[in-house]
Amino acid sequence: MSFDSTGAQRGWFYDGTNPIESIGVLSGYAKSMAYGMNNNDIVVGYSSKTGDTQGIYWTKAGGMVGLGYLDDTQLYSNAIEINNLGQIVGKARINLGTAEYPIIEDHAVIWNNGVIKDLNDYVDPSSGWVLEQATMIDDNGTIVGYGFKDDVMHGFMMTLPPVPEPSTLVLLATGLLGLLAYAWRRLK
């Protein structure tokens, strides 16, 4: 992060050969921050304005894209790291209370194919854990970060189950339909 010629906070991109380049801001936003970059030169971070901080990814060819929020009543997300498969981790804010009596928590999140998911959904609620921020993801899907277990801060490491590719799901469904048809014929 640095400041541009107007004094505005900007995230920057540098690939080691070309001049340093500002990643800009989302339309209507005031500032940005860059946190991570993968081997495909995709940068992640956030763009913000008063009352609204949104996780982003940026490419030289496509510019900046907002990643959205986990809870649309809490306009806060922050993309911190990206692996070479394009999976992004960070944190987002949610309201566990009501509009009148908010209970705001930061939760560790992952963006997979542009869809944001709370990493706490993969943790048994009775375990006492609340995962607050994911800080790294490798190409095997191993995620590290920090959270609270029984109200004491700890680091965590987790690996999510692999998401089957659509072609795998089609093959599985076709196989299941074939087995059902075969069983139905045998019953006749």
C-alpha positions as CSV (number, residue, x, y, z in Angstrom):
1,M,0.0,0.0,0.0
2,S,1.1,3.5,-0.8
3,F,-0.4,6.8,-1.8
4,D,-0.9,8.0,-5.4
5,S,0.0,11.5,-6.6
6,T,-3.3,12.9,-5.2
7,G,-2.6,11.4,-1.7
8,A,-5.2,8.6,-2.0
9,Q,-4.4,5.2,-0.5
10,R,-3.9,2.6,-3.3
11,G,-2.8,-1.0,-3.6
12,W,0.0,-1.5,-6.1
13,F,1.2,-4.3,-8.5
14,Y,4.8,-4.9,-9.4
15,D,5.9,-8.0,-11.3
16,G,9.7,-7.3,-11.1
17,T,10.0,-6.0,-14.7
18,N,7.4,-3.4,-15.5
19,P,6.8,-0.2,-13.7
20,I,4.9,-0.3,-10.4
21,E,1.2,0.1,-11.2
22,S,-1.8,1.2,-9.1
23,I,-4.6,-1.4,-8.9
24,G,-7.1,1.5,-8.6
25,V,-10.4,1.2,-6.7
26,L,-13.9,-0.1,-7.3
27,S,-16.2,2.4,-8.9
28,G,-17.4,4.8,-6.3
29,Y,-14.9,3.7,-3.7
30,A,-12.1,5.9,-2.2
31,K,-9.1,3.6,-1.4
32,S,-7.6,0.1,-1.9
33,M,-5.1,-2.2,-0.3
34,A,-3.3,-5.2,-1.9
35,Y,-2.4,-8.1,0.4
36,G,-1.6,-11.2,-1.8
37,M,-0.7,-12.3,-5.3
38,N,-0.4,-15.7,-6.9
39,N,1.9,-16.9,-9.7
40,N,-0.7,-15.9,-12.3
41,D,-0.3,-12.2,-11.3
42,I,-3.8,-12.0,-9.7
43,V,-3.8,-9.6,-6.8
44,V,-6.3,-9.7,-3.9
45,G,-7.1,-7.2,-1.2
46,Y,-9.9,-4.7,-0.6
47,S,-11.4,-1.5,-1.8
48,S,-13.3,0.7,0.6
49,K,-15.3,3.9,1.2
50,T,-17.0,5.1,4.4
51,G,-19.1,2.2,5.8
52,D,-18.2,-0.3,3.1
53,T,-15.1,-2.4,2.6
54,Q,-15.2,-5.1,-0.1
55,G,-12.7,-7.9,-0.9
56,I,-11.4,-7.6,-4.4
57,Y,-9.3,-9.4,-7.0
58,W,-7.4,-7.5,-9.7
59,T,-5.7,-8.5,-12.9
60,K,-3.7,-6.3,-15.3
61,A,-6.0,-7.3,-18.2
62,G,-9.4,-7.2,-16.4
63,G,-8.9,-4.6,-13.7
64,M,-10.6,-4.8,-10.3
65,V,-13.6,-7.0,-9.4
66,G,-15.5,-6.9,-6.1
67,L,-16.0,-10.2,-4.4
68,G,-19.1,-9.3,-2.4
69,Y,-20.1,-10.0,1.2
70,L,-21.0,-12.9,3.5
71,D,-23.8,-10.8,5.1
72,D,-25.4,-8.0,3.0
73,T,-26.3,-6.2,6.2
74,Q,-22.6,-6.0,7.1
75,L,-20.8,-4.4,4.1
76,Y,-17.4,-5.8,5.0
77,S,-15.1,-8.4,3.4
78,N,-11.4,-8.6,2.9
79,A,-9.5,-10.9,0.6
80,I,-6.1,-11.7,2.1
81,E,-4.5,-14.5,0.1
82,I,-5.0,-16.4,-3.2
83,N,-3.5,-19.7,-4.4
84,N,-2.6,-20.6,-7.9
85,L,-6.0,-22.3,-8.4
86,G,-7.7,-19.0,-7.8
87,Q,-9.1,-19.9,-4.3
88,I,-9.2,-16.8,-2.1
89,V,-9.3,-16.6,1.7
90,G,-9.8,-13.8,4.1
91,K,-12.5,-12.6,6.4
92,A,-16.0,-11.1,6.3
93,R,-18.3,-9.6,8.9
94,I,-21.7,-11.0,9.9
95,N,-24.5,-9.9,12.3
96,L,-25.5,-12.7,14.7
97,G,-28.1,-10.4,16.4
98,T,-30.8,-8.2,15.0
99,A,-30.8,-4.9,13.3
100,E,-31.8,-3.3,16.6
101,Y,-29.3,-5.3,18.7
102,P,-26.5,-6.3,16.4
103,I,-23.9,-8.8,17.5
104,I,-21.1,-8.4,14.9
105,E,-18.4,-11.1,14.4
106,D,-15.6,-11.5,11.9
107,H,-15.6,-14.9,10.2
108,A,-12.9,-16.6,8.1
109,V,-14.1,-17.1,4.5
110,I,-13.1,-18.6,1.3
111,W,-14.1,-17.6,-2.2
112,N,-14.3,-20.5,-4.6
113,N,-15.2,-19.7,-8.2
114,G,-16.5,-16.3,-7.0
115,V,-18.8,-17.7,-4.3
116,I,-18.1,-16.7,-0.7
117,K,-18.4,-19.4,2.0
118,D,-18.0,-19.1,5.8
119,L,-15.3,-21.5,6.9
120,N,-17.1,-21.9,10.2
121,D,-19.7,-23.9,8.3
122,Y,-17.0,-26.7,8.1
123,V,-16.5,-26.7,11.9
124,D,-18.6,-28.5,14.5
125,P,-20.4,-25.7,16.4
126,S,-20.0,-27.7,19.7
127,S,-16.2,-27.6,19.3
128,G,-16.0,-24.1,20.8
129,W,-14.2,-22.7,17.7
130,V,-15.0,-19.5,15.9
131,L,-12.7,-19.1,12.9
132,E,-12.1,-15.3,12.5
133,Q,-9.6,-14.8,9.7
134,A,-8.0,-17.0,7.1
135,T,-4.5,-15.7,6.2
136,M,-3.1,-18.3,3.7
137,I,-4.2,-21.0,1.4
138,D,-1.9,-23.3,-0.6
139,D,-2.5,-25.2,-3.8
140,N,-3.6,-28.3,-1.9
141,G,-6.5,-26.3,-0.2
142,T,-4.8,-26.2,3.2
143,I,-5.8,-23.0,5.0
144,V,-4.2,-21.4,8.0
145,G,-5.5,-18.5,10.1
146,Y,-6.6,-17.6,13.5
147,G,-9.8,-17.8,15.6
148,F,-11.1,-18.3,19.0
149,K,-11.6,-21.6,20.9
150,D,-13.5,-21.2,24.1
151,D,-12.8,-17.4,23.9
152,V,-9.0,-17.8,23.7
153,M,-7.2,-16.9,20.4
154,H,-5.5,-19.7,18.6
155,G,-4.1,-20.4,15.2
156,F,-5.8,-23.0,13.0
157,M,-5.0,-25.2,10.0
158,M,-7.7,-27.0,8.0
159,T,-8.0,-28.6,4.6
160,L,-11.4,-28.5,2.9
161,P,-12.8,-31.5,1.1
162,P,-12.2,-31.2,-2.6
163,V,-15.1,-29.9,-4.7
164,P,-15.9,-32.4,-7.5
165,E,-15.8,-31.0,-11.0
166,P,-19.1,-30.7,-12.8
167,S,-18.1,-33.6,-15.2
168,T,-17.5,-35.8,-12.2
169,L,-21.0,-35.1,-10.9
170,V,-22.5,-35.8,-14.3
171,L,-20.7,-39.2,-14.4
172,L,-21.9,-40.0,-10.9
173,A,-25.5,-39.1,-11.6
174,T,-25.4,-41.1,-14.9
175,G,-24.0,-44.1,-13.1
176,L,-26.7,-43.9,-10.3
177,L,-29.5,-43.6,-12.9
178,G,-28.1,-46.7,-14.7
179,L,-28.0,-48.7,-11.4
180,L,-31.6,-47.6,-10.6
181,A,-32.7,-48.6,-14.1
182,Y,-30.9,-52.0,-13.8
183,A,-32.5,-52.7,-10.4
184,W,-35.9,-51.7,-11.6
185,R,-35.7,-54.1,-14.6
186,R,-34.5,-56.9,-12.3
187,L,-37.6,-56.4,-10.1
188,K,-40.0,-56.7,-13.1
